[in-house]
């Protein structure tokens, strides 16, 4: 559903693929629901920073776990892998 402000009409795509329009009887101050695209357009900076932060934390955790496993003796590493709970 779209609001055509220039013609003051509501345009809707019906289930059969055809389009329908009607005069605007909706109050102008009513906010239309947000879509995924509108959220990405408004909040792309925040979402980018959050994604970079999560990737940084994941990379740091992976680096720490690799370094810990590199500095363990083979018997300690084997004991850790055998006794680590799988659930």
C-alpha positions as CSV (number, residue, x, y, z in Angstrom):
1,X,0.0,0.0,0.0
2,X,1.4,3.4,-1.0
3,X,0.2,6.9,-0.4
4,X,0.3,9.1,-3.5
5,X,0.6,12.6,-1.9
6,X,0.4,14.5,-5.2
7,X,-3.1,13.0,-6.0
8,X,-4.2,12.5,-2.4
9,X,-4.9,8.8,-3.1
10,X,-4.1,5.4,-1.6
11,X,-2.6,2.9,-4.1
12,X,-2.8,-0.8,-3.3
13,X,-1.5,-3.9,-5.0
14,X,-4.1,-6.6,-4.8
15,X,-3.6,-10.4,-4.4
16,X,-4.3,-11.0,-8.1
17,X,-1.6,-8.6,-9.2
18,X,-3.8,-5.7,-10.2
19,X,-3.7,-2.2,-8.7
20,X,-6.5,-0.3,-7.0
21,X,-6.7,3.2,-5.7
22,X,-9.1,5.1,-3.4
23,X,-9.3,8.6,-2.1
24,X,-7.3,9.3,1.0
25,X,-9.6,9.0,4.0
26,X,-6.6,8.5,6.4
27,X,-5.6,11.3,8.7
28,X,-2.5,13.0,7.3
29,X,-0.8,12.9,10.7
30,X,-1.0,9.0,10.7
31,X,2.5,7.5,10.3
32,X,2.6,4.6,7.8
33,X,4.3,1.5,9.1
34,X,8.1,1.3,8.6
35,X,9.5,-1.2,6.1
36,X,12.9,-2.9,6.2
37,X,14.1,-0.5,3.5
38,X,13.1,2.6,5.5
39,X,14.8,1.3,8.6
40,X,18.0,0.6,6.7
41,X,17.9,4.1,5.1
42,X,17.4,5.8,8.5
43,X,19.7,3.7,10.7
44,X,22.4,2.5,8.3
45,X,25.2,4.2,10.3
46,X,24.2,2.6,13.6
47,X,23.7,-0.8,11.9
48,X,27.1,-0.5,10.3
49,X,28.8,0.3,13.6
50,X,27.0,-2.5,15.4
51,X,28.0,-5.0,12.7
52,X,31.7,-3.8,12.8
53,X,31.7,-4.1,16.6
54,X,30.3,-7.6,16.5
55,X,32.8,-8.7,13.9
56,X,35.6,-7.2,15.9
57,X,34.6,-9.0,19.1
58,X,34.2,-12.3,17.1
59,X,37.7,-11.9,15.6
60,X,39.2,-11.1,18.9
61,X,37.6,-14.1,20.5
62,X,38.7,-16.3,17.7
63,X,42.3,-15.0,17.9
64,X,42.4,-15.6,21.7
65,X,41.1,-19.1,21.3
66,X,43.7,-19.9,18.5
67,X,46.5,-18.4,20.6
68,X,45.5,-20.4,23.7
69,X,45.3,-23.7,21.7
70,X,48.7,-22.9,20.0
71,X,50.4,-22.5,23.4
72,X,49.0,-25.7,25.0
73,X,50.8,-28.9,25.0
74,X,49.2,-31.7,23.0
75,X,48.2,-33.7,26.1
76,X,46.5,-30.6,27.6
77,X,44.7,-29.8,24.4
78,X,43.6,-33.5,24.0
79,X,42.2,-33.5,27.5
80,X,40.4,-30.2,26.9
81,X,38.8,-31.5,23.6
82,X,37.8,-34.9,25.1
83,X,36.3,-33.4,28.3
84,X,34.6,-30.4,26.7
85,X,30.8,-30.8,26.9
86,X,29.1,-31.1,23.5
87,X,25.8,-29.7,24.5
